[in-house]
């Protein structure tokens, strides 16, 4: 089944902040990918970058 999805624009500076934060943390590749996916999910929902990064970090810490 094909689901319709709305297009969401995430500002490039939010992506830059996400990359900067993820590069500063000692992740294994799989953990880093999960962190980035989680953060992008929150950004897609319209949450600001600082809050999205914090929420993704909580997700990472609670699932570790």
ABEGO torsion letter per residue (X at the ends): XBBBBBBBBBBAAAAAAAAAAAAABBBBAAAAAAAAAAAAAAAAAGBBAAAAAAAAAAAAAAAX
